[in-house]
């Protein structure tokens, strides 16, 4: 299956080339968001990430489907 991944903020540093472009990733059926993190070698604590799948926030264990669009971004906090 093919997933379109958009990396935001500092996560863009994890890839080479034009970091503003979405990445198309081929994964086996039944893969999860965690599998994408492993595929991209993103070693950020998942508790510090926000996962937005097809416009809705979700969690690391969410199973993906062909054609899904995933936005990965660092969670923001402050005061």
Helices and strands as residue ranges (DSSP letters): E 2-7, G 9-14, E 23-26, H 33-39, G 46-48, E 49-53, E 56-58, E 69-74
